[in-house]
Amino acid sequence: MGDAGLLLSGAALFLNSLMLLGRANAKSVAVFNLFIGALQVIVPFYLIAVSDQSNWTIYSLASIFLFGFTYLYVGVTLLKDLDGSGLGWYSLWVAVLALIYAAVAYVHFEDIVSALTWLMWAYLWFLFFLSMGMNKKIDIYIGKVAMVQSWLTLTFPALLSMTGIWKSSQVVEAWIYFSIAAIVYFVYITVKWKKATARTERFA
């Protein structure tokens, strides 16, 4: 489930980013979210049931639920045209958990790439909270962040892992630099967006 789930999550986030950027129909994207969400809820339940029940096994598999229920919630919200405030507050809860996963990845597992990845995911979930929970008009901005993360944190890592080279020292080192570059890009578009917003408010 691990690599295949990451790959499909990459596809779902890619479609969601296109929707936020105004390039894909919301209800059409909702259907794919439901497919992936259902898969990432049902499969982890099974894997946990047949696992060795060790704390770290359950800890790892439980993280899949964070994605699964997010995709299900997004899919239903879009398909039924529901108010997104509940999804927004759920996203804040997940963002906090993602920070904990980032800390554990760095401190316990000494995995810098995973820590950076979880930090980026925490940021994305927090943006969903700002958008839907706090009614901030930042869909285009979120779309840009989601587009980068769909490839950098999900699609390419899944493909590299399936080919057996994800844990090689060269790839790990490169991905640390790629992750830092992505974070710098997020800071750049944040500053650019805030300046544009300030200009708009000044001349409004």
C-alpha positions as CSV (number, residue, x, y, z in Angstrom):
1,M,0.0,0.0,0.0
2,G,2.8,2.4,0.9
3,D,4.3,3.3,-2.5
4,A,1.1,2.7,-4.5
5,G,-0.8,4.8,-2.0
6,L,1.7,7.7,-2.2
7,L,1.5,7.5,-6.0
8,L,-2.3,7.8,-6.0
9,S,-2.2,10.5,-3.4
10,G,0.1,12.4,-5.8
11,A,-2.6,12.1,-8.5
12,A,-5.3,13.2,-6.2
13,L,-3.3,16.3,-4.9
14,F,-2.4,17.1,-8.5
15,L,-6.1,17.2,-9.6
16,N,-7.0,19.2,-6.5
17,S,-4.3,21.7,-7.3
18,L,-5.7,22.1,-10.9
19,M,-9.1,22.6,-9.4
20,L,-7.9,25.3,-7.1
21,L,-6.1,27.0,-10.0
22,G,-9.4,26.9,-12.0
23,R,-8.2,24.3,-14.5
24,A,-10.5,21.4,-13.5
25,N,-14.1,21.0,-12.6
26,A,-14.7,20.6,-8.9
27,K,-17.4,17.8,-9.1
28,S,-15.2,15.8,-11.5
29,V,-12.2,16.1,-9.2
30,A,-14.5,15.1,-6.3
31,V,-15.1,11.7,-7.7
32,F,-11.4,10.9,-7.8
33,N,-11.0,12.1,-4.3
34,L,-13.7,9.7,-3.2
35,F,-12.0,6.8,-5.0
36,I,-8.6,7.5,-3.4
37,G,-10.0,8.4,0.0
38,A,-12.0,5.1,0.2
39,L,-8.9,3.1,-0.7
40,Q,-6.7,4.9,1.9
41,V,-9.3,4.2,4.6
42,I,-10.2,0.6,3.9
43,V,-6.7,-0.7,3.2
44,P,-5.0,0.7,6.4
45,F,-7.8,-0.9,8.5
46,Y,-6.9,-4.3,6.9
47,L,-3.2,-3.8,7.2
48,I,-3.5,-2.9,10.9
49,A,-5.7,-5.9,11.6
50,V,-3.2,-8.3,10.1
51,S,0.0,-6.5,11.3
52,D,2.2,-7.5,14.2
53,Q,0.4,-4.8,16.3
54,S,3.6,-3.1,17.3
55,N,3.3,0.5,18.2
56,W,5.5,1.8,15.4
57,T,3.7,-0.4,12.8
58,I,0.3,1.1,13.8
59,Y,1.9,4.5,14.1
60,S,3.1,4.3,10.5
61,L,-0.1,2.8,9.1
62,A,-2.3,5.3,11.0
63,S,-0.8,8.2,9.1
64,I,-2.5,6.9,5.9
65,F,-5.9,7.7,7.5
66,L,-4.9,11.4,7.6
67,F,-4.8,11.4,3.8
68,G,-7.7,9.0,3.3
69,F,-10.2,10.9,5.4
70,T,-9.0,14.2,4.0
71,Y,-9.7,13.0,0.4
72,L,-13.1,11.6,1.4
73,Y,-14.0,14.8,3.2
74,V,-12.9,16.9,0.2
75,G,-14.8,14.6,-2.2
76,V,-18.1,14.7,-0.3
77,T,-17.8,18.5,0.3
78,L,-17.2,19.2,-3.4
79,L,-19.8,16.8,-4.7
80,K,-22.6,17.9,-2.4
81,D,-21.5,21.6,-2.4
82,L,-21.3,21.6,1.4
83,D,-20.0,24.3,3.6
84,G,-16.3,23.7,4.0
85,S,-15.8,24.9,7.6
86,G,-15.8,21.4,9.0
87,L,-13.2,20.3,6.6
88,G,-11.2,23.4,7.4
89,W,-11.1,22.7,11.1
90,Y,-10.4,19.0,10.5
91,S,-7.4,20.2,8.4
92,L,-6.1,22.2,11.3
93,W,-6.2,19.1,13.5
94,V,-4.3,17.1,10.8
95,A,-1.8,19.9,10.5
96,V,-1.0,19.6,14.2
97,L,-0.6,15.8,13.9
98,A,1.6,16.3,10.8
99,L,4.0,18.5,12.9
100,I,4.2,15.7,15.4
101,Y,5.0,13.2,12.7
102,A,7.7,15.6,11.4
103,A,9.2,15.8,14.9
104,V,9.2,12.0,15.4
105,A,10.7,11.5,11.9
106,Y,13.6,13.8,12.8
107,V,14.2,12.9,16.4
108,H,13.4,9.2,16.6
109,F,14.0,8.0,13.0
110,E,16.7,10.6,12.1
111,D,15.0,10.9,8.7
112,I,15.5,14.5,7.5
113,V,13.6,14.0,4.2
114,S,10.5,12.6,6.0
115,A,10.7,15.4,8.5
116,L,10.8,18.0,5.8
117,T,8.0,16.3,3.9
118,W,5.7,16.2,6.9
119,L,6.5,19.9,7.5
120,M,5.3,20.7,4.0
121,W,2.2,18.6,4.4
122,A,1.5,20.3,7.7
123,Y,1.7,23.7,5.9
124,L,-0.6,22.6,3.2
125,W,-3.2,21.3,5.7
126,F,-2.9,24.6,7.5
127,L,-3.6,26.5,4.3
128,F,-6.8,24.4,3.9
129,F,-7.7,25.5,7.4
130,L,-7.2,29.1,6.5
131,S,-9.2,28.8,3.3
132,M,-12.2,26.8,4.5
133,G,-12.1,27.3,8.3
134,M,-11.2,31.0,8.3
135,N,-12.7,31.9,4.8
136,K,-9.4,33.3,3.5
137,K,-9.5,33.8,-0.3
138,I,-6.2,32.0,-1.1
139,D,-7.3,29.3,-3.5
140,I,-4.8,30.2,-6.2
141,Y,-2.0,30.3,-3.7
142,I,-2.9,26.9,-2.3
143,G,-3.1,25.6,-5.8
144,K,0.5,26.5,-6.4
145,V,1.7,25.0,-3.2
146,A,-0.4,21.8,-3.8
147,M,1.0,21.5,-7.3
148,V,4.6,21.5,-6.1
149,Q,3.9,19.1,-3.3
150,S,1.9,16.6,-5.5
151,W,5.1,15.9,-7.4
152,L,7.9,16.6,-4.8
153,T,6.4,14.8,-1.8
154,L,4.2,12.1,-3.3
155,T,4.6,11.2,-7.0
156,F,8.3,11.3,-7.5
157,P,9.2,9.7,-4.1
158,A,6.7,6.9,-4.8
159,L,8.2,6.2,-8.3
160,L,11.8,6.4,-6.9
161,S,10.8,4.0,-4.1
162,M,9.3,1.5,-6.4
163,T,12.5,1.5,-8.5
164,G,14.5,0.8,-5.3
165,I,16.6,4.0,-5.3
166,W,14.7,6.2,-2.9
167,K,16.9,5.5,0.1
168,S,20.2,5.8,-1.8
169,S,22.5,8.5,-0.4
170,Q,22.5,10.5,-3.6
171,V,18.7,10.7,-3.8
172,V,18.4,11.5,-0.1
173,E,20.9,14.3,-0.4
174,A,19.2,15.6,-3.6
175,W,15.8,15.5,-2.0
176,I,16.9,17.5,1.0
177,Y,18.0,20.3,-1.4
178,F,14.8,19.9,-3.4
179,S,12.7,20.2,-0.3
180,I,14.5,23.2,1.0
181,A,14.2,24.8,-2.5
182,A,10.4,24.2,-2.4
183,I,10.2,25.8,1.0
184,V,12.1,28.8,-0.3
185,Y,9.6,29.0,-3.2
186,F,6.7,28.9,-0.8
187,V,8.2,31.8,1.1
188,Y,8.7,33.7,-2.1
189,I,5.1,33.3,-3.4
190,T,3.9,34.1,0.1
191,V,5.8,37.4,0.1
192,K,4.7,38.1,-3.4
193,W,1.0,37.4,-2.6
194,K,1.1,39.6,0.5
195,K,2.6,42.5,-1.5
196,A,0.0,42.1,-4.2
197,T,-2.8,42.0,-1.5
198,A,-1.4,45.2,0.2
199,R,-1.3,47.1,-3.1
200,T,-4.9,46.0,-3.8
201,E,-6.1,47.1,-0.4
202,R,-4.2,50.5,-0.7
203,F,-5.9,51.3,-4.0
204,A,-9.3,49.9,-3.2
